[in-house]
């Protein structure tokens, strides 16, 4: 009985250790591309034609569950997009440098903004 218990324990340990970590369904490239497309579809970029540094999209922090993608508007406002790695659901948080306020705007699915 004791040998059976040891064998079963070893099997469970080997099975648990052999399991690969699952890769996220949404990559950082997909998160960036979706946010970039969203921002170009929803905001007027003509203001930044002469000075592209005043508007941009860049990657931010990454956690185990989310990517942060940052959009800077020509007004100085920052939108932080928090893209869920599993399903693409994205929270949009506005951070105003002028008023020092933070507002949650809406949720989107970033996959809706991926173009073939």
Backbone as CSV, one residue per row, in Angstrom:
resi,resn,N_x,N_y,N_z,CA_x,CA_y,CA_z,C_x,C_y,C_z
1,UNK,0.819,-1.189,0.000,0.000,0.000,0.000,0.865,1.256,0.000
2,UNK,1.932,1.209,0.803,2.820,2.357,0.901,3.524,2.613,-0.439
3,UNK,3.916,1.517,-1.130,4.569,1.645,-2.436,3.607,2.249,-3.464
4,UNK,2.347,1.833,-3.422,1.344,2.366,-4.341,1.163,3.867,-4.128
5,UNK,1.116,4.270,-2.886,0.983,5.689,-2.557,2.180,6.484,-3.059
6,UNK,3.369,5.943,-2.916,4.581,6.613,-3.401,4.557,6.719,-4.921
7,UNK,4.176,5.640,-5.595,4.108,5.635,-7.058,3.082,6.658,-7.537
8,UNK,1.905,6.688,-6.921,0.878,7.655,-7.314,1.343,9.090,-7.082
9,UNK,2.011,9.333,-5.982,2.523,10.674,-5.684,3.529,11.102,-6.741
10,UNK,4.423,10.214,-7.109,5.429,10.524,-8.139,4.747,10.806,-9.473
11,UNK,3.735,10.011,-9.810,3.011,10.228,-11.071,2.340,11.595,-11.088
12,UNK,1.691,11.957,-10.002,1.038,13.268,-9.928,2.050,14.403,-10.042
13,UNK,3.192,14.239,-9.386,4.230,15.265,-9.454,4.786,15.394,-10.865
14,UNK,5.053,14.258,-11.511,5.575,14.297,-12.876,4.565,14.896,-13.839
15,UNK,3.307,14.543,-13.691,2.281,15.089,-14.566,2.158,16.594,-14.368
16,UNK,2.173,17.033,-13.128,2.057,18.457,-12.839,3.247,19.240,-13.339
17,UNK,4.428,18.685,-13.240,5.641,19.373,-13.668,5.793,19.385,-15.183
18,UNK,5.224,18.388,-15.847,5.390,18.310,-17.288,4.420,19.215,-18.042
19,UNK,3.439,19.722,-17.354,2.457,20.582,-18.001,3.102,21.901,-18.396
20,UNK,2.983,22.274,-19.646,3.564,23.531,-20.109,2.722,24.698,-19.611
21,UNK,3.385,25.823,-19.394,2.652,27.043,-19.077,1.924,27.487,-20.331
22,UNK,0.668,27.851,-20.163,-0.113,28.263,-21.316,0.300,29.651,-21.770
23,UNK,0.459,29.789,-23.064,0.777,31.087,-23.649,-0.504,31.924,-23.688
24,UNK,-0.379,33.229,-23.537,-1.580,34.066,-23.641,-2.141,34.017,-25.055
25,UNK,-3.446,34.129,-25.160,-4.099,34.112,-26.468,-3.871,35.421,-27.207
26,UNK,-3.706,36.504,-26.461,-3.462,37.820,-27.041,-1.985,38.146,-26.810
27,UNK,-1.246,38.367,-27.883,0.172,38.713,-27.749,0.315,40.226,-27.548
28,UNK,1.503,40.643,-27.165,1.742,42.082,-27.013,1.637,42.789,-28.362
29,UNK,2.023,42.120,-29.446,1.899,42.715,-30.786,0.442,42.938,-31.158
30,UNK,-0.417,41.980,-30.832,-1.852,42.125,-31.112,-2.433,43.245,-30.258
31,UNK,-2.056,43.302,-28.989,-2.549,44.367,-28.107,-2.160,45.733,-28.653
32,UNK,-0.905,45.879,-29.038,-0.434,47.164,-29.579,-1.159,47.517,-30.878
33,UNK,-1.245,46.565,-31.800,-1.887,46.827,-33.091,-3.348,47.205,-32.917
34,UNK,-4.052,46.503,-32.038,-5.462,46.818,-31.810,-5.663,48.199,-31.226
35,UNK,-4.854,48.563,-30.237,-4.968,49.899,-29.632,-4.583,50.970,-30.647
36,UNK,-3.530,50.733,-31.393,-3.104,51.689,-32.417,-4.216,51.913,-33.444
37,UNK,-4.835,50.836,-33.905,-5.946,50.961,-34.862,-7.128,51.691,-34.241
38,UNK,-7.461,51.344,-32.997,-8.558,52.016,-32.291,-8.312,53.521,-32.232
39,UNK,-7.113,53.900,-31.830,-6.790,55.326,-31.678,-6.798,56.053,-33.020
40,UNK,-6.318,55.406,-34.065,-6.344,56.043,-35.388,-7.756,56.130,-35.945
41,UNK,-8.614,55.186,-35.579,-10.015,55.228,-36.030,-10.844,56.263,-35.271
42,UNK,-10.490,56.536,-34.015,-11.349,57.345,-33.153,-10.831,58.751,-32.849
43,UNK,-9.600,59.051,-33.206,-9.037,60.362,-32.902,-8.416,60.964,-34.147
44,UNK,-8.495,62.283,-34.244,-7.947,63.016,-35.386,-6.442,63.189,-35.191
45,UNK,-5.673,62.572,-36.057,-4.213,62.627,-35.969,-3.619,63.726,-36.849
46,UNK,-4.456,64.458,-37.570,-3.929,65.491,-38.459,-3.190,66.582,-37.692
47,UNK,-3.563,66.796,-36.443,-2.907,67.785,-35.603,-1.428,67.453,-35.419
48,UNK,-1.097,66.176,-35.435,0.265,65.728,-35.167,1.099,65.540,-36.436
49,UNK,0.557,65.892,-37.594,1.316,65.683,-38.834,2.649,66.416,-38.831
50,UNK,2.681,67.643,-38.347,3.918,68.409,-38.318,4.805,68.085,-37.131
51,UNK,4.222,67.496,-36.096,4.970,67.164,-34.890,4.469,65.827,-34.339
52,UNK,4.957,64.712,-34.873,4.444,63.396,-34.472,4.711,63.036,-33.015
53,UNK,5.588,63.774,-32.333,5.880,63.470,-30.928,4.743,63.845,-29.987
54,UNK,3.787,64.664,-30.464,2.714,65.086,-29.556,1.596,64.058,-29.458
55,UNK,1.554,63.086,-30.375,0.566,61.996,-30.309,1.293,60.687,-30.591
56,UNK,1.039,59.691,-29.748,1.688,58.405,-29.987,0.968,57.296,-29.242
57,UNK,1.287,56.081,-29.628,0.850,54.863,-28.943,2.117,54.098,-28.594
58,UNK,2.235,53.647,-27.331,3.407,52.864,-26.929,2.993,51.829,-25.893
59,UNK,3.811,50.795,-25.789,3.573,49.757,-24.793,3.949,50.288,-23.417
60,UNK,3.173,49.862,-22.420,3.447,50.219,-21.039,3.850,48.978,-20.261
61,UNK,3.384,48.907,-19.042,3.704,47.780,-18.149,2.970,46.513,-18.589
62,UNK,3.453,45.376,-18.124,2.803,44.094,-18.389,2.683,43.336,-17.077
63,UNK,1.511,42.737,-16.857,1.323,41.870,-15.702,1.074,40.452,-16.212
64,UNK,0.788,39.544,-15.305,0.482,38.170,-15.712,-0.789,38.091,-16.531
65,UNK,-1.715,39.043,-16.335,-3.027,38.955,-16.974,-3.308,40.039,-17.999
66,UNK,-2.542,41.133,-17.985,-2.852,42.272,-18.857,-1.601,42.902,-19.469
67,UNK,-1.829,43.513,-20.648,-0.855,44.420,-21.246,-1.399,45.829,-21.047
68,UNK,-0.521,46.771,-20.793,-0.907,48.169,-20.770,-0.356,48.801,-22.043
69,UNK,-1.238,49.490,-22.777,-0.832,50.226,-23.966,-1.266,51.674,-23.729
70,UNK,-0.359,52.613,-23.986,-0.593,54.015,-23.648,-0.745,54.844,-24.919
71,UNK,-1.796,55.648,-24.955,-2.019,56.603,-26.038,-1.889,58.006,-25.466
72,UNK,-1.061,58.832,-26.104,-0.943,60.231,-25.713,-1.609,61.070,-26.776
73,UNK,-2.554,61.890,-26.352,-3.255,62.800,-27.239,-2.488,64.119,-27.338
74,UNK,-2.735,64.851,-28.406,-2.099,66.161,-28.561,-2.511,67.125,-27.446
75,UNK,-3.602,66.847,-26.762,-4.054,67.712,-25.662,-3.255,67.484,-24.382
76,UNK,-2.444,66.433,-24.374,-1.676,66.097,-23.185,-2.345,65.030,-22.334
77,UNK,-3.549,64.627,-22.708,-4.244,63.565,-21.972,-3.636,62.215,-22.355
78,UNK,-3.645,61.314,-21.410,-3.168,59.955,-21.648,-4.328,58.988,-21.461
79,UNK,-4.465,58.059,-22.403,-5.416,56.960,-22.260,-4.592,55.696,-22.037
80,UNK,-4.904,54.999,-20.977,-4.249,53.731,-20.694,-5.224,52.615,-21.034
81,UNK,-4.802,51.750,-21.936,-5.599,50.612,-22.367,-5.049,49.381,-21.647
82,UNK,-5.905,48.698,-20.897,-5.517,47.486,-20.188,-6.141,46.304,-20.902
83,UNK,-5.320,45.579,-21.664,-5.776,44.508,-22.547,-5.616,43.165,-21.846
84,UNK,-6.731,42.471,-21.632,-6.717,41.149,-21.027,-6.067,40.169,-21.999
85,UNK,-5.075,39.427,-21.524,-4.318,38.511,-22.379,-5.127,37.314,-22.861
86,UNK,-6.172,36.964,-22.156,-6.951,35.786,-22.512,-8.025,36.052,-23.558
87,UNK,-8.759,37.159,-23.383,-9.920,37.368,-24.251,-9.928,38.692,-25.015
88,UNK,-8.968,39.563,-24.771,-8.901,40.830,-25.494,-9.780,41.928,-24.934
89,UNK,-10.542,41.633,-23.877,-11.366,42.672,-23.266,-10.436,43.764,-22.738
90,UNK,-10.778,44.998,-23.033,-9.875,46.109,-22.762,-10.579,47.228,-22.014
91,UNK,-10.006,47.599,-20.881,-10.499,48.752,-20.120,-9.726,49.982,-20.573
92,UNK,-10.443,51.104,-20.729,-9.796,52.347,-21.124,-9.911,53.333,-19.968
93,UNK,-8.747,53.776,-19.484,-8.673,54.709,-18.363,-8.034,56.000,-18.872
94,UNK,-8.695,57.137,-18.650,-8.153,58.438,-19.052,-7.452,59.088,-17.871
95,UNK,-6.249,59.565,-18.119,-5.473,60.291,-17.107,-5.184,61.681,-17.652
96,UNK,-5.771,62.692,-17.048,-5.559,64.069,-17.477,-4.425,64.690,-16.670
97,UNK,-3.397,65.157,-17.371,-2.268,65.804,-16.713,-2.649,67.194,-16.195
98,UNK,-3.602,67.836,-16.880,-4.000,69.194,-16.489,-4.826,69.214,-15.212
99,UNK,-5.792,68.304,-15.110,-6.690,68.298,-13.949,-6.303,67.249,-12.911
100,UNK,-5.330,66.404,-13.257,-4.888,65.340,-12.357,-6.024,64.378,-11.990
101,UNK,-6.929,64.159,-12.943,-8.070,63.260,-12.727,-7.897,61.979,-13.528
102,UNK,-8.484,60.917,-13.002,-8.499,59.622,-13.672,-9.945,59.182,-13.821
103,UNK,-10.317,58.812,-15.059,-11.693,58.370,-15.326,-11.674,57.095,-16.149
104,UNK,-12.500,56.132,-15.745,-12.662,54.940,-16.568,-13.687,55.273,-17.636
105,UNK,-13.285,55.166,-18.898,-14.148,55.585,-19.994,-15.082,54.484,-20.467
106,UNK,-14.536,53.424,-20.967,-15.354,52.357,-21.532,-14.546,51.079,-21.597
107,UNK,-15.202,50.026,-22.007,-14.528,48.758,-22.275,-14.793,48.384,-23.714
108,UNK,-13.789,47.865,-24.370,-13.911,47.399,-25.756,-13.263,46.023,-25.825
109,UNK,-13.437,45.353,-26.948,-12.655,44.158,-27.202,-11.652,44.506,-28.272
110,UNK,-10.393,44.417,-27.956,-9.327,44.846,-28.856,-9.329,44.038,-30.142
111,UNK,-9.848,42.819,-30.102,-9.901,41.986,-31.303,-10.800,42.593,-32.378
112,UNK,-11.747,43.465,-31.959,-12.604,44.142,-32.930,-11.820,45.144,-33.773
113,UNK,-10.608,45.480,-33.368,-9.811,46.498,-34.053,-8.568,45.913,-34.728
114,UNK,-8.510,44.602,-34.814,-7.424,43.947,-35.538,-7.853,43.819,-36.989
115,UNK,-7.037,44.393,-37.858,-7.341,44.365,-39.298,-6.525,43.284,-39.962
116,UNK,-7.160,42.578,-40.860,-6.491,41.464,-41.569,-5.402,41.967,-42.474
